[in-house]
Amino acid sequence: MSSAVVGHGDVTLLSGESHPLTVAPGTTVGSLKDLLSQRSRLSPDGQKLFYDNDGEKRILNNPITSLCAGVSSGANIFVLAKEPTNIQVFLRTLNGQTHAYTVRPGETVAGFKLKLKQREKVAEDQQG
């Protein structure tokens, strides 16, 4: 989880990595997510924004809502970010062997086929 301050502040990730952040009045929830994505490489879709309103947690989930609507200046906005996880893929060869591969988020089919070529010695045009 990290936090940002409306106005000037820092976004600090769980890893301890800190990013300075300035949020202008009228900034929308969606544009704040985009800004956080640029600064911290967190996917906007993986971010959940909320703030503490006198002990009540308020979720900021409408991307077109302005932060000025209900979020006071200097309020701490918390960012719960879910990083995409690797996927394990099992490949069964024609001779019946099963091999495990780790596929990273954003990895292309062409990149995966290159892995298969290097490890299985099967040309890309021979793969299904």
Backbone as a chain_set.jsonl record, in Angstrom:
{"seq": "MSSAVVGHGDVTLLSGESHPLTVAPGTTVGSLKDLLSQRSRLSPDGQKLFYDNDGEKRILNNPITSLCAGVSSGANIFVLAKEPTNIQVFLRTLNGQTHAYTVRPGETVAGFKLKLKQREKVAEDQQG", "coords": {"N": [[0.852, -1.164, 0.0], [0.463, 2.278, -0.636], [0.739, 5.863, -0.257], [-0.631, 9.082, -1.156], [-0.587, 12.631, -1.245], [-3.009, 15.115, -1.605], [-2.154, 17.841, -3.398], [1.112, 18.683, -2.714], [3.345, 15.963, -2.307], [4.542, 12.635, -1.481], [4.604, 9.428, -3.021], [4.821, 6.417, -1.549], [5.942, 3.196, -1.871], [5.402, -0.235, -0.817], [7.861, -1.446, -1.005], [9.549, 0.496, -0.19], [10.365, 2.298, -2.002], [10.155, 5.609, -3.133], [8.188, 8.21, -4.563], [8.018, 11.499, -5.687], [5.098, 13.576, -5.767], [2.777, 15.713, -7.277], [-0.421, 16.925, -7.129], [-2.803, 18.484, -8.953], [-5.545, 20.796, -8.376], [-8.76, 19.656, -9.334], [-7.908, 17.36, -10.534], [-8.658, 14.16, -11.76], [-9.817, 10.928, -10.583], [-9.076, 8.92, -12.382], [-6.976, 10.195, -13.827], [-5.165, 10.532, -11.765], [-4.54, 7.869, -11.197], [-3.271, 7.254, -13.619], [-1.054, 8.979, -13.438], [0.207, 7.923, -11.156], [0.834, 5.457, -12.224], [2.725, 6.148, -14.183], [4.774, 7.12, -12.56], [5.399, 5.013, -10.828], [5.237, 2.62, -12.142], [3.039, 1.018, -11.787], [0.209, -0.712, -12.814], [-2.663, 1.048, -13.953], [-5.107, -0.324, -13.821], [-4.67, -2.134, -11.81], [-4.739, -0.709, -9.474], [-6.222, 0.397, -6.465], [-7.827, 3.067, -5.101], [-8.237, 4.908, -2.103], [-9.386, 6.889, 0.684], [-9.131, 8.179, 4.025], [-11.831, 9.383, 5.656], [-12.41, 11.055, 8.242], [-12.224, 8.695, 9.869], [-13.787, 7.014, 8.383], [-13.475, 4.892, 5.711], [-13.227, 5.803, 2.382], [-13.835, 4.862, -0.862], [-12.279, 5.531, -3.936], [-13.368, 5.121, -6.894], [-14.49, 5.846, -9.337], [-13.407, 6.769, -12.406], [-13.79, 9.293, -13.618], [-14.393, 11.076, -11.669], [-13.685, 14.039, -9.945], [-10.975, 14.767, -7.768], [-11.403, 16.872, -6.108], [-14.022, 16.715, -5.4], [-15.196, 15.994, -2.567], [-12.768, 15.175, -1.42], [-10.618, 16.517, 0.779], [-8.197, 19.203, 0.676], [-4.842, 18.294, 1.111], [-5.411, 15.811, 2.031], [-4.677, 12.406, 2.752], [-4.298, 10.038, 0.309], [-4.713, 6.692, -0.223], [-3.103, 3.988, -1.845], [-3.789, 0.913, -2.955], [-2.171, -1.563, -4.447], [-2.167, -4.079, -6.827], [0.089, -6.137, -8.111], [0.616, -7.561, -11.32], [0.82, -11.077, -11.703], [3.195, -13.683, -12.415], [2.612, -16.351, -14.725], [2.383, -19.84, -14.744], [3.05, -22.091, -17.249], [2.371, -25.199, -18.686], [3.87, -27.378, -20.914], [3.323, -29.954, -23.133], [5.259, -32.13, -24.91], [5.593, -33.621, -28.224], [6.649, -36.14, -27.801], [5.659, -36.784, -25.331], [6.78, -35.672, -23.023], [6.613, -33.364, -20.281], [7.048, -29.951, -19.788], [7.697, -27.129, -17.748], [7.004, -23.655, -17.996], [7.621, -20.246, -17.25], [5.633, -17.467, -17.634], [5.709, -14.067, -18.078], [3.725, -11.169, -17.137], [2.49, -9.357, -19.874], [4.21, -10.52, -21.655], [4.829, -11.498, -24.969], [3.288, -13.6, -27.51], [5.105, -14.17, -29.495], [7.496, -13.847, -28.069], [7.242, -15.959, -26.239], [7.256, -18.11, -28.014], [9.879, -17.896, -28.905], [11.245, -18.638, -26.576], [10.458, -21.325, -26.528], [11.69, -22.211, -28.861], [14.399, -21.919, -28.186], [14.664, -23.631, -25.948], [13.314, -26.075, -26.545], [14.141, -26.579, -29.052], [12.589, -26.208, -31.359], [11.516, -24.745, -34.243], [9.948, -21.522, -34.7], [7.986, -21.454, -36.747], [7.154, -24.046, -36.759], [5.697, -24.405, -34.559], [2.491, -24.567, -32.932]], "CA": [[0.0, 0.0, 0.0], [1.204, 3.53, -0.659], [-0.175, 6.99, -0.055], [-0.329, 10.32, -1.855], [-1.237, 13.775, -0.62], [-3.555, 16.065, -2.575], [-1.249, 18.981, -3.318], [2.457, 18.141, -2.859], [3.601, 14.834, -1.422], [5.259, 11.494, -2.029], [3.987, 8.116, -3.04], [5.804, 5.461, -1.049], [5.486, 1.83, -2.076], [5.799, -1.162, 0.242], [9.289, -1.732, -1.169], [10.301, 1.637, 0.316], [10.585, 3.206, -3.136], [9.337, 6.809, -2.955], [8.03, 9.027, -5.768], [7.361, 12.773, -5.409], [3.858, 13.689, -6.511], [1.982, 16.925, -7.145], [-1.753, 16.72, -7.696], [-3.467, 19.778, -9.156], [-6.993, 20.799, -8.15], [-9.489, 19.207, -10.521], [-7.385, 16.075, -10.998], [-9.646, 13.089, -11.621], [-9.327, 9.644, -10.074], [-8.411, 8.244, -13.501], [-5.696, 10.827, -14.154], [-4.251, 10.226, -10.659], [-4.06, 6.504, -11.434], [-2.303, 7.324, -14.717], [0.143, 9.611, -12.902], [0.865, 6.925, -10.307], [1.364, 4.429, -13.127], [3.946, 6.682, -14.795], [5.803, 7.298, -11.533], [5.751, 3.811, -10.081], [5.068, 1.473, -13.026], [1.9, 0.212, -11.37], [-0.876, -0.651, -13.783], [-3.848, 1.735, -13.437], [-6.164, -1.3, -13.543], [-4.346, -2.855, -10.583], [-4.73, 0.225, -8.349], [-7.456, 0.757, -5.77], [-7.582, 4.293, -4.345], [-9.197, 5.245, -1.068], [-8.871, 7.817, 1.683], [-9.773, 8.125, 5.331], [-12.667, 10.554, 5.871], [-12.774, 11.046, 9.663], [-12.397, 7.324, 10.335], [-14.545, 6.235, 7.41], [-12.731, 4.668, 4.469], [-14.007, 6.11, 1.181], [-13.188, 4.329, -2.061], [-12.297, 6.406, -5.122], [-13.332, 4.155, -7.987], [-15.012, 6.38, -10.588], [-12.258, 7.448, -13.024], [-14.064, 10.665, -14.051], [-14.667, 11.907, -10.5], [-12.609, 14.94, -9.536], [-10.549, 14.604, -6.38], [-11.96, 18.002, -5.345], [-15.368, 16.346, -4.956], [-15.225, 15.191, -1.354], [-11.443, 14.934, -0.851], [-10.105, 17.82, 1.207], [-6.801, 19.49, 0.366], [-3.91, 17.727, 2.077], [-5.859, 14.476, 2.448], [-3.863, 11.268, 2.323], [-4.977, 9.059, -0.535], [-3.976, 5.436, -0.15], [-3.121, 3.215, -3.081], [-3.581, -0.509, -2.802], [-1.81, -1.968, -5.805], [-1.948, -5.499, -7.059], [0.979, -6.345, -9.244], [0.3, -8.765, -12.081], [1.678, -12.194, -11.333], [3.637, -14.587, -13.471], [1.762, -17.513, -14.967], [3.154, -21.018, -15.09], [2.448, -22.807, -18.368], [2.94, -26.533, -18.871], [3.89, -27.75, -22.321], [3.563, -31.372, -23.371], [5.884, -32.306, -26.224], [5.067, -34.72, -29.026], [7.099, -37.418, -27.244], [5.01, -37.002, -24.049], [7.418, -35.003, -21.887], [5.973, -32.126, -19.853], [7.993, -28.935, -19.332], [7.063, -25.933, -17.184], [7.532, -22.359, -18.41], [7.076, -19.087, -16.561], [5.277, -16.406, -18.568], [5.544, -12.788, -17.382], [2.666, -10.313, -17.673], [2.928, -8.553, -21.006], [5.06, -11.286, -22.579], [4.111, -11.748, -26.213], [3.31, -14.959, -28.054], [6.389, -14.294, -30.203], [8.521, -14.05, -27.039], [7.098, -17.323, -25.724], [7.718, -19.025, -29.06], [11.344, -17.843, -28.889], [11.646, -19.507, -25.459], [10.292, -22.717, -26.965], [12.729, -22.497, -29.851], [15.689, -22.061, -27.499], [14.695, -24.761, -25.017], [12.811, -27.312, -27.149], [14.759, -26.709, -30.38], [11.524, -26.283, -32.361], [11.404, -23.45, -34.917], [8.671, -20.84, -34.465], [6.999, -21.808, -37.757], [6.75, -25.42, -36.51], [4.893, -24.404, -33.331], [1.07, -24.304, -33.172]], "C": [[0.898, 1.227, 0.0], [0.214, 4.659, -0.429], [0.297, 8.191, -0.839], [-1.08, 11.434, -1.143], [-1.753, 14.681, -1.718], [-2.806, 17.369, -2.37], [0.147, 18.437, -3.606], [2.626, 16.985, -1.893], [4.402, 13.765, -2.127], [4.341, 10.287, -2.058], [5.076, 7.156, -2.604], [5.215, 4.067, -1.173], [5.965, 0.952, -0.928], [7.278, -1.497, 0.188], [10.161, -0.635, -0.586], [10.609, 2.657, -0.76], [9.624, 4.385, -3.005], [9.341, 7.632, -4.239], [7.367, 10.34, -5.391], [6.131, 12.932, -6.298], [3.184, 15.021, -6.217], [0.66, 16.674, -7.842], [-2.444, 18.072, -7.76], [-4.947, 19.677, -8.801], [-7.695, 20.396, -9.446], [-8.976, 17.904, -11.097], [-8.445, 15.005, -10.769], [-8.987, 11.839, -11.052], [-8.547, 8.92, -11.173], [-7.062, 8.859, -13.829], [-4.687, 10.63, -13.016], [-3.692, 8.82, -10.811], [-3.019, 6.48, -12.553], [-0.983, 7.925, -14.241], [0.914, 8.645, -12.015], [1.495, 5.823, -11.146], [2.67, 4.885, -13.763], [5.086, 6.75, -13.788], [6.277, 5.994, -10.922], [5.651, 2.533, -10.894], [3.993, 0.504, -12.545], [0.802, 0.372, -12.401], [-2.066, 0.103, -13.194], [-4.974, 0.763, -13.069], [-5.923, -2.054, -12.237], [-4.353, -1.977, -9.343], [-6.134, 0.4, -7.772], [-7.121, 1.955, -4.893], [-8.666, 4.481, -3.291], [-8.564, 6.247, -0.121], [-9.704, 7.691, 2.944], [-10.509, 9.442, 5.552], [-13.192, 10.505, 7.309], [-13.106, 9.643, 10.159], [-13.18, 6.433, 9.402], [-13.73, 6.113, 6.126], [-13.656, 4.927, 3.288], [-13.212, 5.656, -0.021], [-13.356, 5.319, -3.2], [-12.211, 5.501, -6.342], [-13.874, 4.659, -9.311], [-13.915, 7.213, -11.256], [-12.52, 8.89, -13.438], [-14.378, 11.599, -12.89], [-13.447, 12.752, -10.165], [-12.253, 14.676, -8.085], [-11.092, 15.72, -5.502], [-13.346, 17.681, -4.802], [-15.265, 15.411, -3.754], [-13.879, 14.893, -0.738], [-10.853, 16.289, -0.498], [-8.629, 17.964, 0.868], [-5.904, 18.955, 1.484], [-4.303, 16.342, 2.552], [-4.881, 13.421, 1.952], [-4.731, 10.312, 1.52], [-4.11, 7.814, -0.544], [-4.173, 4.654, -1.435], [-2.815, 1.769, -2.731], [-3.345, -1.033, -4.207], [-1.557, -3.46, -5.86], [-1.096, -5.632, -8.306], [0.559, -7.598, -10.003], [1.296, -9.863, -11.736], [2.084, -12.996, -12.562], [2.673, -15.769, -13.556], [2.677, -18.69, -15.311], [2.372, -21.799, -16.144], [3.151, -24.146, -18.496], [2.778, -26.917, -20.331], [4.179, -29.241, -22.422], [4.085, -31.53, -24.795], [5.26, -33.486, -26.952], [5.494, -36.085, -28.487], [6.6, -37.647, -25.816], [5.669, -36.366, -22.839], [6.661, -33.709, -21.571], [7.035, -31.197, -19.298], [7.214, -27.723, -18.835], [7.785, -24.686, -17.678], [6.869, -21.277, -17.576], [6.859, -17.988, -17.588], [5.002, -15.147, -17.744], [4.367, -12.011, -17.96], [3.221, -9.45, -18.809], [3.825, -9.288, -21.987], [4.235, -11.644, -23.807], [4.175, -13.219, -26.604], [4.639, -15.185, -28.773], [7.529, -14.53, -29.214], [8.468, -15.445, -26.464], [7.588, -18.34, -26.752], [9.244, -19.035, -29.153], [11.895, -18.695, -27.744], [11.57, -20.977, -25.865], [11.37, -23.113, -27.968], [14.059, -22.756, -29.158], [15.742, -23.319, -26.64], [14.322, -26.083, -25.671], [13.416, -27.593, -28.528], [13.713, -26.937, -31.489], [11.358, -24.873, -32.938], [10.008, -22.859, -34.722], [7.599, -21.255, -35.472], [6.523, -23.262, -37.628], [5.873, -25.529, -35.256], [3.459, -24.015, -33.667], [0.605, -23.005, -32.631]], "O": [[1.983, 1.204, 0.582], [-0.997, 4.443, -0.408], [1.48, 8.312, -1.155], [-2.105, 11.187, -0.507], [-1.025, 14.99, -2.662], [-2.827, 17.935, -1.277], [0.354, 17.793, -4.635], [2.105, 17.024, -0.779], [4.885, 13.969, -3.241], [3.434, 10.145, -1.239], [6.137, 7.091, -3.224], [4.136, 3.784, -0.653], [6.836, 1.353, -0.156], [7.887, -1.798, 1.215], [11.378, -0.798, -0.489], [11.065, 3.761, -0.462], [8.427, 4.195, -2.791], [10.363, 7.741, -4.916], [6.269, 10.33, -4.834], [6.122, 12.479, -7.443], [3.038, 15.413, -5.059], [0.623, 16.262, -9.002], [-2.644, 18.725, -6.735], [-5.541, 18.604, -8.908], [-7.254, 20.768, -10.534], [-9.55, 17.389, -12.057], [-9.058, 14.952, -9.703], [-7.763, 11.711, -11.042], [-7.477, 8.369, -10.915], [-6.099, 8.135, -14.084], [-3.483, 10.566, -13.267], [-2.503, 8.596, -10.581], [-2.011, 5.78, -12.457], [0.088, 7.435, -14.6], [2.138, 8.555, -12.111], [2.566, 5.317, -10.813], [3.615, 4.104, -13.872], [6.236, 6.47, -14.128], [7.44, 5.879, -10.535], [5.955, 1.458, -10.378], [4.033, -0.685, -12.858], [0.502, 1.491, -12.817], [-2.452, -0.162, -12.055], [-5.711, 1.002, -12.112], [-6.867, -2.556, -11.627], [-4.007, -2.448, -8.259], [-7.109, 0.534, -8.512], [-6.237, 1.875, -4.04], [-9.848, 4.247, -3.543], [-7.347, 6.432, -0.124], [-10.82, 7.172, 2.933], [-9.883, 10.499, 5.627], [-14.277, 9.982, 7.564], [-14.14, 9.427, 10.791], [-13.234, 5.22, 9.603], [-13.345, 7.118, 5.528], [-14.737, 4.345, 3.198], [-12.048, 6.022, -0.181], [-14.435, 5.876, -3.404], [-11.117, 5.148, -6.781], [-13.737, 3.973, -10.324], [-13.531, 8.257, -10.728], [-11.568, 9.654, -13.598], [-14.606, 12.791, -13.1], [-12.324, 12.252, -10.107], [-13.127, 14.395, -7.266], [-11.229, 15.548, -4.291], [-13.796, 18.31, -3.844], [-15.249, 14.189, -3.906], [-13.835, 14.393, 0.386], [-10.615, 17.115, -1.379], [-7.901, 16.975, 0.782], [-6.191, 19.15, 2.665], [-3.613, 15.753, 3.384], [-4.328, 13.539, 0.858], [-5.765, 9.84, 1.993], [-2.916, 7.878, -0.838], [-5.25, 4.654, -2.031], [-1.721, 1.445, -2.269], [-4.228, -0.952, -5.061], [-0.826, -4.019, -5.043], [-1.515, -5.282, -9.409], [0.183, -8.595, -9.386], [2.476, -9.596, -11.507], [1.412, -12.987, -13.593], [2.014, -16.128, -12.58], [3.628, -18.544, -16.079], [1.199, -22.123, -15.959], [4.377, -24.223, -18.424], [1.696, -26.799, -20.907], [5.16, -29.731, -21.862], [3.438, -31.119, -25.758], [4.495, -34.255, -26.371], [4.793, -37.077, -28.685], [7.045, -38.582, -25.15], [5.162, -36.506, -21.726], [6.139, -33.046, -22.467], [7.83, -31.59, -18.444], [6.203, -27.336, -19.422], [9.012, -24.658, -17.768], [5.691, -21.382, -17.235], [7.776, -17.619, -18.322], [4.175, -15.156, -16.833], [4.038, -12.168, -19.136], [4.307, -8.883, -18.692], [4.168, -8.747, -23.038], [3.077, -12.047, -23.691], [5.001, -13.978, -26.1], [5.23, -16.261, -28.673], [8.43, -15.324, -29.486], [9.506, -16.061, -26.221], [8.256, -19.313, -26.402], [9.838, -20.072, -29.449], [12.894, -19.394, -27.916], [12.476, -21.765, -25.592], [11.895, -24.225, -27.92], [14.767, -23.703, -29.501], [16.767, -24.001, -26.61], [14.943, -27.108, -25.389], [13.24, -28.67, -29.097], [13.914, -27.728, -32.41], [11.091, -23.924, -32.201], [9.021, -23.585, -34.595], [6.432, -21.397, -35.106], [5.586, -23.665, -38.317], [5.37, -26.605, -34.932], [3.229, -23.223, -34.581], [-0.57, -22.665, -32.767]]}, "num_chains": 1, "name": "protein.A"}
